[in-house]
């Protein structure tokens, strides 16, 4: 099963509800493919994929219309990503009954699920930044407080370090004496990228050691976050340094705080 977790919430009810429905359809597809008693799954799979394509198309239209209404700068990027998702579903048209269905469909399902997780967390979360789900206290965003303690010593130590790096981003934003901040931005992004990889690996190993049921959802969220960092457009950052830093700060604080409060703290209660 694939779970719509707190990490996937954008703070916009319609978009979140539509994302839940996309997950529900993908889970129906997953259950069908896992059913060993259905030998020829083509027709049922075709029906589910048609439903997914139609629903995703309506959802993408709603999402793009909202982005256009607020003048969101990543609208064209979102459109390209949406078109790629729809095109992938359409590949099913070239698979005829009897043609090694299972392997192809398993790969297709894995692509669709991975794409959806990553797209929501790395792209759709940024739509909600203009209408944040919570009014963060700006001067406290980068401070690690008792509110974020999971009760797992290693995890808490590493979260403190992540907040320290985010604090450096905040300090860079406020520093008016550095006219060109590009080198510092690249350094902080690299430090954050490297450290999150280490932290996520440690966290996942701990979850595995205790048999934590939420591990698959956590891995998907982690992968999407790392991918989002890796996709930062350095040319765009260089051209709009202050704006890019502020957007980065908002993304980091919103994602990290949401992830710790609604996902990581659950690990400590297992």
Residue, then its C-alpha position, 0 to 999 in steps of 0.5 A: x500500500x502507498x500512503x498519503x502522509x502528513x509530508x504530502x499536505x500542501x495546506x490547500x484542501x482541494x489539492x490535498x483531497x485530490x492528491x488523496x484520490x490519486x493515491x487511492x487509485x494507485x493503491x487499487x492498481x497495486x492491489x490488482x497487480x499483486x493479485x495472483x488469481x487474475x491471470x490476464x490483468x490487461x482490461x482491468x489495468x486499462x480501466x484503472x489507468x484510464x481513470x487515473x489519467x482522467x482524474x489526474x488531468x482534472x487535478x492538474x487543470x485545477x492546480x494550474x488554474x490556481x497557480x495562474x491565479x496567484x501568478x506562481x513563477x513555476x507554472x510552466x515547470x509544473x505544466x511540463x511535469x504534469x504532461x510527462x506524468x500523463x504521457x507515461x500513463x499513455x504508454x500503456x497503449x502500446x502494451x497488448x494483452x499477453x505481452x509480458x504484462x506483469x513486469x511492465x505494469x510493475x515498473x509503470x506503477x513504481x514510476x507513477x508512485x515515485x513520481x507522485x510522491x516526489x512531485x507533491x513534496x518537491x513541487x506542489x509543496x512550493x505552491x502552498x508557500x504563498x498560502x502557508x498552512x501555518x504562520x511560522x514565527x520567523x525568528x524561531x523557524x531555525x531554532x530547535x526547541x523541545x517541540x521537535x524532540x522525538x525521544x531518539x537521541x541520534x535523530x534529535x542530534x541530527x535534527x539540531x544540526x539541520x536546524x543549525x544549517x538552516x540558521x546559517x541560511x537565515x543569517x545569510x539572508x539578513x547579512x547586508x554586507x555581502x553583495x554577492x552571496x552565490x558562493x555562500x549559497x552553493x556552500x550551504x546547499x552542498x552542506x545541507x545536501x550532504x548532511x540530509x543524506x547522512x541523516x536520512x540514512x541513519x533515520x531509516x536504519x533505525x526505523x528498520x531496526x525496530x520494524x517501523x511500519x512507516x518506513x516506506x513512506x519515510x523513504x519516499x519523503x526523504x528521497x523527494x526532499x533530497x531530489x528537490x535540493x539537487x534540482x535547485x537551479x544555480x543559474x536562477x539562484x545567481x540571478x536572484x540571490x536574495x529572493x532565492x534564499x528567502x524561498x529556500x528558507x521558507x521551503x526548508x523550514x516548512x518541510x522540515x518542521x512539518x516532517x518532524x512534527x507529523x512523521x518523525x515524532x511518530x517513530x519515537x512512540x513506536 
